[in-house]
């Protein structure tokens, strides 16, 4: 299983490009801190760090994610 981590100083955040790709591929908008904007359950629901689409985007964009 692959998991997205931040090994730099500071918190986990996504780039604008990563957020756009996630929305395009899943239909769900996310915030830069990895939370769904309008999920069916709750708007504070975090995207799992092992989400296959998130992992794919981070692998694709690398440090630009």
NORRAPE-V196499 format. One record per residue. N is the residue number from 1. RES is the residue in one letter. PHI is phi in whole degrees, 0 to 359 (999 if undefined). PSI is psi in radians with two decimals (none if undefined). BURIAL is b if it has 9 or more other C-alpha atoms within 8 Angstrom, else e. Layout:
{{N,RES,PHI,PSI,BURIAL} {N,RES,PHI,PSI,BURIAL}}
This chain:
{{1,X,999,2.35,e} {2,X,261,2.52,e} {3,X,224,2.41,e} {4,X,276,2.23,b} {5,X,229,2.86,e} {6,X,246,2.00,e} {7,X,256,0.29,e} {8,X,255,2.92,e} {9,X,294,2.41,e} {10,X,109,3.13,e} {11,X,275,3.04,e} {12,X,282,2.28,e} {13,X,209,2.66,e} {14,X,251,2.59,b} {15,X,284,2.88,b} {16,X,300,-0.72,e} {17,X,298,-0.75,e} {18,X,297,-0.73,b} {19,X,296,-0.74,b} {20,X,297,-0.76,b} {21,X,295,-0.70,b} {22,X,298,-0.78,b} {23,X,295,-0.74,b} {24,X,298,-0.71,e} {25,X,276,-0.41,e} {26,X,246,-0.39,e} {27,X,88,-0.05,e} {28,X,251,2.30,b} {29,X,277,2.55,b} {30,X,230,2.75,b} {31,X,274,2.96,b} {32,X,296,-0.37,b} {33,X,265,0.23,e} {34,X,81,0.59,b} {35,X,245,2.45,b} {36,X,296,2.46,b} {37,X,277,-0.82,b} {38,X,225,1.02,e} {39,X,285,2.86,b} {40,X,297,-0.58,e} {41,X,274,-0.95,e} {42,X,197,2.35,e} {43,X,284,-0.04,b} {44,X,256,0.29,e} {45,X,282,2.08,b} {46,X,284,2.61,e} {47,X,285,2.25,e} {48,X,297,2.41,e} {49,X,293,-0.25,b} {50,X,259,0.24,b} {51,X,301,2.16,b} {52,X,302,-0.63,e} {53,X,290,-0.74,b} {54,X,299,-0.81,b} {55,X,300,-0.78,b} {56,X,300,-0.77,e} {57,X,295,-0.76,b} {58,X,294,-0.68,b} {59,X,295,-0.69,e} {60,X,291,-0.81,e} {61,X,271,-0.35,b} {62,X,62,-2.37,e} {63,X,296,-0.29,e} {64,X,281,-0.10,e} {65,X,281,none,b}}
